[in-house]
Amino acid sequence: MKRIILKAGEERRIVSGHPWVYDNEVARILDSKGPASLDPGETADVESSGRTYLGRALVNPFSKIIARIYSPSKEGMDKGFFKRRIREALARRTGYDLHRESARIVFGEADFLPGLIIDRFVGWPLEHLEAAVSERPIRFERSESALGPPSSWLSVQFLSYGMDKRKDLILAALEEVLGNLPVGAPPRPLGLPTGIMEKSPILIREREGLPSREGLISGSLPSGGILIFENTFPFGADLEQGQKTGYFLDQKENRQSLKHWIVPGARILEGCSYTGSFGIHAARFGASSVQILDASPLALKQGLHNARLNGVEDRIIPVEGDVFDVLRTYERNRKERFDLIILDPPAFAKTRSSLEGALRGYKEINLRALKLLNKGGVLVTCSCSYTVDEPRFKRMVVEAAGDAQRRLIQLDFRYQSPDHPILIGYDESLYLKCGFYRVL
């Protein structure tokens, strides 16, 4: 087994729980014969400059992150290892009924499987369900009565060289775990997935020296997408054409919390709406008018489809355009005012070098939104950029409020759903911030 020896003092972050070793932190690499080089995807032991053992890692000399620690002990990565880690990850999702709810069942480093993401979608083929169930909104119990128990599909991402190299081993472990009784799960197996789709982001794989890859791995996917339920509300998920893994599962509890801030007859704007999940929740909670704003015509089409599934299409107004441009136009025309505005933009800062520009972008859209809110209105503002940490994000809100000449009180501050666990010491796992603010 090769050994990665760190430079003096570089172990402090790792001892505190961070699993990554950067290439500039390495003093030397040794094997039993002396100096050595690393092969991408192999495992190696990480030690401090004083030879204190820090853990076993997947390595990649092509990447700035040269080692990703997956265990504090010297355990290997056979199928039994993956079965055990997947079972442990499932057992941690205690707040979810995985027979009915879609969830992220593996969240990379936070589940001690660095570079592996697995989202599990539970539901029915959308076209079949729409044909079988006429009532709106569609309910889970009616769906089950019409078509039988739901099926499941997996959307997976292999984001590190080591995980990609062990793809077949991981898929075999998944099949055995899901087909049998997992530790800590309800008293019946979760069941084998009907289909498995790979949705690995091209940019991240390029950084690892991996070729781009996306497509069906096994089984089949419904051509019209999957109908899933979030907070008992029906939504379509498109694992082939949808963004990221097909649907954003990480805002589930934040969308549910909207019910505390919606007053009957409220006018709502959802910026960067994608499939309209926030806005449709708002309509179901009593809003009379909801604008869903997105630059993508396809996203707006999906949002309207979701509105029909929920029986609120008469209250949903699609607005196609860039969020910066539309908010500026609304402010300039002085005709649009809202009781609640939701901002859930894509990650403006994907690297630390883009942080300052991202903060300017976040401040701009928040400033414009604040000027469009009625007195007593609520701003729900989000960032999924892990480089924009909570203090920076909150400071941005303060500065936007100051420039907009609006005073705010914080009603709530939330993070990603619990199925996307936050590993203490690994700040990158806390990526989603969601603040709720009232205008005084």
DARAPE-V961971 format. One record per residue. N is the residue number from 1. RES is the residue in three letters. OMEGA is omega in radians with two decimals (none if undefined). BURIAL is I if it has 16 or more other C-alpha atoms within 10 Angstrom, else O. Layout:
N | RES | OMEGA | BURIAL
N | RES | OMEGA | BURIAL
This chain:
1 | MET | 3.12 | O
2 | LYS | -3.09 | I
3 | ARG | 3.06 | I
4 | ILE | -3.13 | I
5 | ILE | -3.11 | I
6 | LEU | 3.01 | I
7 | LYS | -3.11 | I
8 | ALA | 3.08 | O
9 | GLY | -3.07 | O
10 | GLU | -3.10 | I
11 | GLU | -3.01 | I
12 | ARG | -3.13 | O
13 | ARG | -3.12 | O
14 | ILE | 3.09 | I
15 | VAL | 3.12 | O
16 | SER | 3.04 | O
17 | GLY | 3.13 | O
18 | HIS | -3.02 | I
19 | PRO | -3.04 | I
20 | TRP | 2.97 | I
21 | VAL | 3.12 | I
22 | TYR | -3.04 | O
23 | ASP | -3.11 | I
24 | ASN | 3.12 | O
25 | GLU | -3.03 | I
26 | VAL | 3.08 | I
27 | ALA | 3.14 | O
28 | ARG | 3.12 | O
29 | ILE | -3.05 | I
30 | LEU | 2.87 | I
31 | ASP | -3.06 | O
32 | SER | -3.10 | O
33 | LYS | -3.12 | O
34 | GLY | -3.13 | O
35 | PRO | -3.07 | O
36 | ALA | 3.03 | O
37 | SER | -3.09 | O
38 | LEU | 3.02 | I
39 | ASP | -3.10 | O
40 | PRO | 3.09 | I
41 | GLY | 3.14 | I
42 | GLU | 3.07 | I
43 | THR | 3.12 | I
44 | ALA | 3.09 | I
45 | ASP | -3.13 | I
46 | VAL | -3.14 | I
47 | GLU | 3.05 | I
48 | SER | 3.11 | I
49 | SER | 3.09 | I
50 | GLY | 3.09 | O
51 | ARG | 2.98 | O
52 | THR | -3.10 | O
53 | TYR | -3.09 | I
54 | LEU | 3.11 | I
55 | GLY | 3.10 | I
56 | ARG | -2.98 | I
57 | ALA | 2.86 | I
58 | LEU | -3.04 | I
59 | VAL | 3.08 | I
60 | ASN | -3.14 | I
61 | PRO | 3.11 | I
62 | PHE | -2.99 | I
63 | SER | 3.00 | I
64 | LYS | 3.01 | O
65 | ILE | -2.99 | I
66 | ILE | -3.14 | I
67 | ALA | 3.09 | I
68 | ARG | -3.08 | I
69 | ILE | -3.14 | I
70 | TYR | -3.12 | I
71 | SER | 3.05 | I
72 | PRO | -3.13 | O
73 | SER | -3.06 | O
74 | LYS | 3.14 | I
75 | GLU | -3.14 | O
76 | GLY | -3.10 | O
77 | MET | 3.02 | I
78 | ASP | -3.11 | O
79 | LYS | 3.11 | I
80 | GLY | 3.09 | O
81 | PHE | -3.11 | O
82 | PHE | 3.09 | I
83 | LYS | -3.13 | I
84 | ARG | -3.12 | O
85 | ARG | 3.12 | I
86 | ILE | 3.08 | I
87 | ARG | -3.14 | I
88 | GLU | 3.12 | I
89 | ALA | 3.10 | I
90 | LEU | -3.12 | I
91 | ALA | 3.12 | I
92 | ARG | 3.13 | I
93 | ARG | -3.03 | I
94 | THR | -3.11 | O
95 | GLY | -3.06 | O
96 | TYR | 2.94 | I
97 | ASP | -3.00 | O
98 | LEU | 3.02 | I
99 | HIS | -3.11 | I
100 | ARG | -2.99 | I
101 | GLU | 3.00 | I
102 | SER | -3.08 | I
103 | ALA | 2.94 | I
104 | ARG | -3.08 | I
105 | ILE | 2.99 | I
106 | VAL | -3.12 | I
107 | PHE | 2.97 | I
108 | GLY | -3.08 | I
109 | GLU | -3.13 | I
110 | ALA | 3.01 | I
111 | ASP | 3.06 | I
112 | PHE | 3.02 | I
113 | LEU | -2.95 | I
114 | PRO | 3.09 | I
115 | GLY | 3.14 | I
116 | LEU | 3.08 | I
117 | ILE | 3.07 | I
118 | ILE | 3.01 | I
119 | ASP | -3.13 | I
120 | ARG | -3.10 | I
121 | PHE | -3.08 | I
122 | VAL | 3.13 | I
123 | GLY | -3.08 | I
124 | TRP | 2.99 | I
125 | PRO | -3.01 | I
126 | LEU | -3.11 | I
127 | GLU | 3.14 | O
128 | HIS | -3.07 | I
129 | LEU | 3.13 | I
130 | GLU | 3.11 | I
131 | ALA | -3.04 | O
132 | ALA | -3.05 | O
133 | VAL | -3.07 | I
134 | SER | -3.05 | O
135 | GLU | 3.08 | O
136 | ARG | -0.03 | O
137 | PRO | 3.07 | I
138 | ILE | 3.14 | I
139 | ARG | -3.13 | I
140 | PHE | -3.07 | I
141 | GLU | 3.10 | O
142 | ARG | 3.11 | O
143 | SER | -3.13 | I
144 | GLU | 3.11 | O
145 | SER | -3.09 | O
146 | ALA | -2.98 | O
147 | LEU | -3.11 | O
148 | GLY | -3.09 | O
149 | PRO | -3.13 | I
150 | PRO | 3.02 | I
151 | SER | 3.09 | I
152 | SER | 3.08 | I
153 | TRP | 3.12 | I
154 | LEU | 2.97 | I
155 | SER | -2.99 | I
156 | VAL | 3.06 | I
157 | GLN | 3.05 | I
158 | PHE | -2.94 | I
159 | LEU | 3.08 | I
160 | SER | -3.09 | I
161 | TYR | -3.10 | I
162 | GLY | 3.11 | I
163 | MET | 3.11 | I
164 | ASP | 3.14 | I
165 | LYS | -3.09 | O
166 | ARG | -3.08 | I
167 | LYS | -3.10 | O
168 | ASP | 3.12 | O
169 | LEU | 3.14 | I
170 | ILE | -3.13 | I
171 | LEU | 3.09 | I
172 | ALA | 3.11 | O
173 | ALA | 3.10 | I
174 | LEU | -3.12 | I
175 | GLU | -3.12 | O
176 | GLU | -3.12 | O
177 | VAL | -3.07 | I
178 | LEU | 3.14 | I
179 | GLY | 3.14 | O
180 | ASN | -3.07 | O
181 | LEU | 3.11 | I
182 | PRO | 3.08 | I
183 | VAL | 3.06 | I
184 | GLY | -3.10 | O
185 | ALA | 3.04 | I
186 | PRO | -2.97 | O
187 | PRO | 2.95 | O
188 | ARG | -3.13 | O
189 | PRO | 3.10 | O
190 | LEU | 3.11 | I
191 | GLY | -3.14 | I
192 | LEU | 3.13 | I
193 | PRO | 3.06 | I
194 | THR | 3.11 | O
195 | GLY | 3.10 | I
196 | ILE | -3.12 | I
197 | MET | 3.02 | I
198 | GLU | -3.12 | I
199 | LYS | -3.08 | I
200 | SER | -3.13 | I
201 | PRO | -3.07 | I
202 | ILE | -3.03 | O
203 | LEU | -3.12 | O
204 | ILE | 3.13 | O
205 | ARG | 3.10 | I
206 | GLU | 3.12 | O
207 | ARG | 3.11 | I
208 | GLU | -3.08 | I
209 | GLY | -3.11 | I
210 | LEU | 3.07 | I
211 | PRO | 3.08 | O
212 | SER | -3.13 | O
213 | ARG | 3.08 | O
214 | GLU | 3.12 | O
215 | GLY | -3.12 | O
216 | LEU | 3.12 | O
217 | ILE | -3.12 | O
218 | SER | 3.11 | O
219 | GLY | -3.09 | O
220 | SER | 3.07 | O
221 | LEU | 3.07 | I
222 | PRO | -3.08 | I
223 | SER | -3.12 | O
224 | GLY | -3.13 | O
225 | GLY | -3.07 | I
226 | ILE | 3.00 | I
227 | LEU | 3.09 | I
228 | ILE | 3.11 | I
229 | PHE | 3.08 | I
230 | GLU | -3.08 | I
231 | ASN | -3.12 | O
232 | THR | -3.12 | O
233 | PHE | -3.11 | I
234 | PRO | 3.08 | I
235 | PHE | 3.05 | I
236 | GLY | 3.07 | I
237 | ALA | -3.12 | I
238 | ASP | -3.07 | I
239 | LEU | -3.12 | I
240 | GLU | -3.03 | I
241 | GLN | -3.07 | O
242 | GLY | 3.11 | I
243 | GLN | -3.13 | O
244 | LYS | -3.09 | O
245 | THR | 3.10 | I
246 | GLY | 3.13 | I
247 | TYR | -3.12 | I
248 | PHE | -3.11 | I
249 | LEU | -2.94 | I
250 | ASP | -3.12 | I
251 | GLN | -3.01 | I
252 | LYS | -3.10 | I
253 | GLU | 3.12 | I
254 | ASN | 3.08 | I
255 | ARG | 3.13 | I
256 | GLN | -3.08 | O
257 | SER | 3.07 | I
258 | LEU | -3.05 | I
259 | LYS | -3.13 | I
260 | HIS | -2.98 | O
261 | TRP | 3.11 | I
262 | ILE | 3.04 | I
263 | VAL | 3.13 | O
264 | PRO | 3.13 | O
265 | GLY | -3.08 | O
266 | ALA | 3.02 | I
267 | ARG | -2.99 | I
268 | ILE | 2.95 | I
269 | LEU | 3.03 | I
270 | GLU | 3.13 | I
271 | GLY | -3.05 | I
272 | CYS | -2.93 | I
273 | SER | -3.03 | I
274 | TYR | -3.11 | I
275 | THR | 3.01 | I
276 | GLY | -3.01 | I
277 | SER | 3.09 | I
278 | PHE | -3.07 | I
279 | GLY | 3.13 | I
280 | ILE | 3.01 | I
281 | HIS | -3.13 | I
282 | ALA | 3.11 | I
283 | ALA | 3.11 | I
284 | ARG | -3.13 | I
285 | PHE | 3.01 | I
286 | GLY | 3.10 | I
287 | ALA | -3.10 | I
288 | SER | -3.09 | I
289 | SER | -3.12 | I
290 | VAL | 3.00 | I
291 | GLN | 3.03 | I
292 | ILE | -3.01 | I
293 | LEU | 3.10 | I
294 | ASP | 3.13 | I
295 | ALA | -3.05 | I
296 | SER | 3.05 | I
297 | PRO | 3.13 | O
298 | LEU | 3.12 | O
299 | ALA | 3.13 | I
300 | LEU | 3.07 | I
301 | LYS | 3.10 | O
302 | GLN | 3.10 | I
303 | GLY | 3.11 | I
304 | LEU | 3.08 | I
305 | HIS | 3.10 | I
306 | ASN | 3.10 | I
307 | ALA | 3.10 | I
308 | ARG | 3.11 | I
309 | LEU | -3.11 | I
310 | ASN | 3.11 | I
311 | GLY | -3.12 | I
312 | VAL | -3.06 | I
313 | GLU | -3.14 | I
314 | ASP | -3.11 | O
315 | ARG | -3.09 | I
316 | ILE | -3.13 | I
317 | ILE | 3.13 | I
318 | PRO | 3.08 | I
319 | VAL | -3.13 | I
320 | GLU | 3.10 | I
321 | GLY | 3.07 | I
322 | ASP | -3.05 | O
323 | VAL | 3.11 | I
324 | PHE | -3.10 | I
325 | ASP | -3.08 | O
326 | VAL | 3.13 | I
327 | LEU | 3.10 | I
328 | ARG | 3.13 | I
329 | THR | 3.12 | O
330 | TYR | -3.14 | I
331 | GLU | -3.09 | I
332 | ARG | -3.09 | O
333 | ASN | 3.11 | O
334 | ARG | 3.14 | O
335 | LYS | -3.07 | O
336 | GLU | 3.02 | O
337 | ARG | -3.02 | I
338 | PHE | 3.07 | I
339 | ASP | 3.11 | I
340 | LEU | 3.10 | I
341 | ILE | 3.11 | I
342 | ILE | 3.06 | I
343 | LEU | 3.14 | I
344 | ASP | -3.05 | I
345 | PRO | 3.01 | I
346 | PRO | -3.12 | O
347 | ALA | 3.09 | I
348 | PHE | -3.10 | I
349 | ALA | 3.13 | I
350 | LYS | 3.06 | O
351 | THR | 3.14 | O
352 | ARG | -3.14 | O
353 | SER | -3.13 | O
354 | SER | -3.01 | O
355 | LEU | -3.06 | I
356 | GLU | 3.09 | O
357 | GLY | 3.12 | O
358 | ALA | 3.13 | I
359 | LEU | 3.08 | I
360 | ARG | 3.12 | O
361 | GLY | 3.11 | I
362 | TYR | -3.13 | I
363 | LYS | -3.11 | I
364 | GLU | -3.07 | I
365 | ILE | 3.11 | I
366 | ASN | 3.09 | I
367 | LEU | -3.13 | I
368 | ARG | -3.13 | I
369 | ALA | -3.12 | I
370 | LEU | 3.13 | I
371 | LYS | -3.12 | I
372 | LEU | -3.10 | I
373 | LEU | 3.01 | I
374 | ASN | 3.03 | I
375 | LYS | -3.06 | I
376 | GLY | 3.14 | O
377 | GLY | -3.05 | I
378 | VAL | 3.01 | I
379 | LEU | 3.00 | I
380 | VAL | -3.02 | I
381 | THR | -3.00 | I
382 | CYS | 2.95 | I
383 | SER | 3.07 | I
384 | CYS | 3.09 | I
385 | SER | -3.09 | I
386 | TYR | 3.12 | I
387 | THR | 3.03 | I
388 | VAL | -3.06 | I
389 | ASP | -3.04 | I
390 | GLU | 3.12 | I
391 | PRO | 3.12 | O
392 | ARG | -3.11 | O
393 | PHE | -3.14 | I
394 | LYS | 3.08 | O
395 | ARG | 3.10 | O
396 | MET | 3.12 | I
397 | VAL | 3.11 | I
398 | VAL | -3.10 | I
399 | GLU | 3.11 | O
400 | ALA | 3.12 | I
401 | ALA | 3.12 | I
402 | GLY | -3.14 | O
403 | ASP | 3.12 | O
404 | ALA | -3.10 | I
405 | GLN | 3.08 | O
406 | ARG | 3.05 | I
407 | ARG | -3.06 | O
408 | LEU | 2.84 | I
409 | ILE | 3.12 | O
410 | GLN | 3.12 | O
411 | LEU | -3.07 | O
412 | ASP | 3.00 | O
413 | PHE | -2.96 | I
414 | ARG | -3.11 | O
415 | TYR | 3.13 | I
416 | GLN | -3.14 | I
417 | SER | -3.08 | I
418 | PRO | 3.08 | I
419 | ASP | 2.98 | I
420 | HIS | -2.94 | I
421 | PRO | 3.10 | I
422 | ILE | -3.12 | I
423 | LEU | -3.11 | I
424 | ILE | -3.07 | O
425 | GLY | -3.14 | O
426 | TYR | -3.00 | I
427 | ASP | -3.13 | O
428 | GLU | 3.13 | I
429 | SER | 3.05 | I
430 | LEU | -3.03 | I
431 | TYR | -3.03 | I
432 | LEU | 3.04 | I
433 | LYS | -3.10 | I
434 | CYS | -3.10 | I
435 | GLY | 3.09 | I
436 | PHE | -3.06 | I
437 | TYR | 3.07 | I
438 | ARG | 3.10 | I
439 | VAL | 3.14 | I
440 | LEU | none | O
